[in-house]
Each structure stands twice: as structure tokens, then as C-alpha cells.
């Protein structure tokens, strides 16, 4: 009876004492106590008791956000036991909203996962020979980012067959759907069918077709002509099929190179579609003119040209001798690299203006070449070709030879500049006629200044160059060039007419008048419509009615020609429709030329078994996807800025995110400080120059006393990317040579 008297039940203790006892129990003991009675089961399941145990054991994995979920709000005890037994399943959608993993555990988990992903990803680069700039591809970045931030358990990577078959076809269909808005503008703005030929890695002749318009060049197709005789009828049939595919009323012109078979095919197309013009590529025409001048052939028919231009061919050949002598031997190339950081360009013969490009590089590295051939290392090297080495040294140290190089670059500069301007996808059809006239006048000015002749004197050399340029222009000029020139309001402005002597407005030029009427006859075969459009042209060219307003006259020079027609041309609807189409067309087949680079990358020597159809699909996807990507705002900013150009040689400028700016230099490193609007110049540690800080921006903007034909320093501003040669000479210790500028 005594023992029963001293037995004490837990429920008899005061509430505070009971809670203190339960707080000291382990999770296993709480579970055992909870089985005694209902009252203790309720008390042992209290959240305040299990929060401590949850935090002690699982606090490293469960964050405070987890307690806001329903599973924890019901019973922390049951959640603890579910985690202990492995029965708890975290809902996948919670991962995307709030993290269940605490920061400490997240850092540990993230570091392990990141390490695995990085190690696996870089193996793809090393093993597959991927270029480093592939890491800036926005589609690659987007795919990895999406996979890292979403639960995709069970996902299987893309397979070989799905990539080359189903997914490729699906992507092509998807891109065709994305291109519909651009194609929808063709009816109003017009397009140019551009075509060119090429031979692939298996020597198959291919002909590609692209639709060039204001929205950019769109790849259409590539035809395998292996089993066909490529005469004018075959080429014309291919062009006709493409015209039918896009719609004949949308096509303004067909652009090809200057080959006779292409011209004959163009005439056949014009006969079938009178409103469509065949236009030879202006860039190809200029390149042929430069070849006639810089590589004159010594033939009976070409005797007059050769007698005047033989010295240009000789200078070009001597430059090739120097290049080959240095590039063809490892030791000589090593000496060259010690003195000159720039490389000698190995320019392919098929490249436009190859001779001019090579001589431009020689001029840029002139001082480095001269320092090299007078150095002890060059004089000490006597392994072989002593005679050629002496010849190379004499040429490089010959000031007369360099004067000839300067002269060649001076008088061919206007031709080269026009070639570069036309070798783009930008609308330039309406500029070609004036560019030819201005270019010939600039060439004349340089030659007469060099020969110290007066305006009324005769230059035999200029007459030969002029004859070559006029002959090429006569063969390539079409009525469409003249009509586009006539519809450019800038050529009626006072500023343009007073820019050069003997300029006349297009409506007073006899040649342009005749060619313009040919276009009107094709566009408006009905006499009544043609009379209306002639009246509209008279009002426009004569500045009559609404075209005589102050804004209309002032804007002819100030506004872009197409914008001017949109603002002021509504009263001449027929002429406005033609102007809006012609002012948006290119003048060259450069987009097709560049497209072959894409094709050679896809159908290379390593992938020479790929079928022409699959190669065409890959080129279609690649080219058009790049066009669509460049229209995205992210293309011009951020980590993926200009991700598809430059390869591994293109890197974002250091400090650009903070407003800073770095310039790539020949003999100095110059950085721009956006806060003080000054430059910091650091020179190579050879003892010749010292560091110079806080160089005023105005000082670098002043044109230096050297040739700056490639760039007008007056138009530069902070934020422009310029490549400069900072050379040191006794007579010009601060000379700056600017090679080009890119905004």
C-alpha cells in the first residue's frame, strides 16, 4: 500500500514542469511517451517541441520557407518522421518559386553541381573542336540556364538521328513561320533576287538564291547543278522558278555577277517579266576594274594599258615576293613576329581588291619591316636564300618603292572605298550613279596632283584609268540605276548641286532622262498611267505644288531619301510606290558571296558526305536564324553582344560595363576614362617611350599629319572602337595613324 501511495503520474505535474520534461526528451522518447494516452499524444505532437528537433537535425536542409507549406503547417512531428523515413516528397513546382534548401547547403550543393557541369561542358569543347566564342551563343546560354532553373527529370539528350532529321525539319518550318512578317513587307517594299555560283567540297556546282530587301537578306535555296549544262536557258529557268515562288510583282531586280552567261540569262528573265531588271553586281564590276589597272596583262590588245600600268604590277609582284620570303620559312617568320605584332595577310586571289588589301597592310607595317631588315638578327641570318634576302632588304629600304605604294593606294583609294561601301547588304542602288561620278573625279584629282598637271593638261595615265572605269561602268549601268538616282530627293538639293562643279539635277541630265523613260515604259505600259506618273515626276523634280513648301525643300538634304518620300510624297502616289521600292534595294550580290562561307563551314572537308539537301536545310536554318537573331535587342548589348562575328578574336571591351573603354594599338596601350574624358597611354617597356596620362580627348581627335583616308577623326566620339598605329619618329614623336573606326 505504501508503494502505491508514492507513485506519481506525469499528468499530475504542473503544466510548466511537464513542458520542461518533454522539452528534454529525444524524438524517439517523445514518440514512446505519445503512446501512453491521448492527452500525452497531443502534448508530444506540439509544434514547439518538434521545431527544435527539426532545426537541429534537418535545419541544414530545410529553410524557413518550407514551414509556410501545408505539409509543415499540419504537423511538424509528422513531417519530421516522414523525412526520417524517406516518405516526404517535395513538390516540384515549389523549387521554381522559393528555395527549400538553406543557403549553407545550397552553396555546397551548387558548387558540386557547377563543378560537374563545367567539367562535362568543357569536355564537349575540347573533344568537338568547338570555338571558344561558342560560349557567347545566346541559344546555348538560354538552354543551359533553363535546364538549371527547372526540374526536367527524365530528360534524354538529343540523339544523332533526331538532330539530323526530324528536329532539323521542324526548325526549318519554325523559321519559315518566323520569317513571314519580313516576307509580308515584300509587296510594299520590294525585293531583289540575288544569285551566285560555287563549288562544294565534293566539286559539285551549286547555285544559291537569296531575297535581299530592306529587312535583310533571306536565304531561299541552293540548287545542285551537277547533271545540268549551265547555259543561259538553265540559269534563266532557275531564276524564273524563284521569281514565281516569291511572287513576280514583288521582285524589283535580279542581281548576278558579270559573267556573259549570267547576262544572257538576265535578258531572258527581262523578256518574260518586263518589269524586272537584270543588274550586274557593282562590287564585281569594281573588282574587275581594279584587276585591269593593278594586274594589266602584256598582250597585243592590252598594249596601251600595259605601257601605263606595268609599274603597278611590278610593285604588286615585289610585295608578294617579300610576303612569300618571310612567310615560307619559320626562322624568318619568327624574326618578323619579334618586330611586328600584326600579321602579313595571305590574301586569296578570289578576294575583292586583293592587291589593294595586301598593299594597305604593307603600308601599315612599313616601319616594322624596315626595323627588321636593319636589325642584327636579320643580318646574322645566313642559312639560305642570301640573294633573295638582300633583294627583300633593298626593296623594303627603298623610299621610291614606298612612294609608289603610297601613290597606288592614293589613286585607287576612291575605287576601294566605293567597293567597300557597296559590299554590304544596305540599300545602295540609289547611290551608285553618283558614286561612280564622284569616284572618277576623285581619282582624277589624285593623279593630276601627283603628276603636277593643270586642269587643262592631259595625263596619259589618267586617260587609261578613266577608259577602264568608264568601260566597266558602261557595261554595268542599267536603267534602274538611273531611275533610282532620279528619285533620290537629295540630288535636287542646293547643298548637293554646289558640292562639285558641273553638277546638274537628274531631270536635266540627258542620259538619265533616256534611261528613266525606259523604266517608266516597263512599269506603266498603259499610256494614261504613264502620263500621270510623268506629271508626278515633273512636280517632284521641278519643286511644284506641295513639293515647293519650305519643309519639303529643306528636308531633301536633311532627311533620309526614304523617310522624305514617306513624309512628303503622298501627293504623288504612283511615284512614291516606285521610290519606296527602289530606295530599299542593294546593288551587289555580296550576301550570296558571304553565304558560301556559311556553306563551306557546314559542308566542309570533314563533313563531305553530307547530302546537298541536308546541307541546304542547315544553311537555311543557320543563315535565316542569324538574320532573326540580329533583329533582337540583346544582339547589341550584354554578354552575347555580336555573338556571331569575330570568332575567338572578338572579345567585349574591358571596362565597357562601367563606361570604360580600351583601344587596340600597335605600339601602345590606350584606355579611355569616361569620367574625365581623357586617355591613359602605356607604351611598350623598350625604353623608347614612357607612360603618359590624362591625354585630352581633343588632342586625339585632331587629325594627325599623316594619311587618314580610312577614317575621319573629326567624327569620332567616346565609345567608338578605333584601331591606331602609334609610331615614334624623331620628326614626328606623337604621330598617330588611324586605320579604321567602328562605332
URCOR-V839583 format. One line per field, one symbol per residue. psi: psi as a letter, one per 30 degrees, with the letter a starting at -180 (. if undefined). A space follows every 10 residues. Layout:
psi = ???
This chain:
psi = eeeeegkkke fflleeeeee eeffkleeee eeeffeleee eeefgkefef eeeeeeegff fklffeffle eefejfeeee eeeefgfkkk kefeefekkf kleeeeeeee eeeeeeeeee efeeeeeghk lefffgkfee eeeeeeefgk jhkgkklkle eeefdeeeee eeeeeeeffe eefffeeefl lkjkllllka fggkkkjlkl jkafflkkke lkkjhegkji aeeeeeeeee eeeeefjeff kelkkaagke eeeeeeeeee eejffkkkkl keeeeeeeee eeefhkkile fgeeeeffge feeeeeeeee eeeeeefgke eeeeeefefj fllkkjkkff kkheeeeeee eeeegeeeee eefgleeeef jhelheeeee eeeeeegjee eeeeeeeefe ffeeeeeeee efhlgljgef feeeeeeeee eeeeeeeeee fhlleglkje eeeeeeeeee eeeeffklfe eeeeefgjff gfleeeegel lgkllefgke eeeeeeeeee eeeifkeeee eeeeeeeeee eghlbffgle eeeefeeelk eeeeeeefgf fieeeeeeef eefgklglge eeefffeeef eeiaffhffk leeeeeeeee eeeeeeeeef fkeffglafg khfglfbffk kkkkgefgfl kkkkleglkk kkjfefhllj kklkhgfell kklhkkefef fkklhlkhff kjfffllkfk jkkljjlkle fifhkkjkel kk.
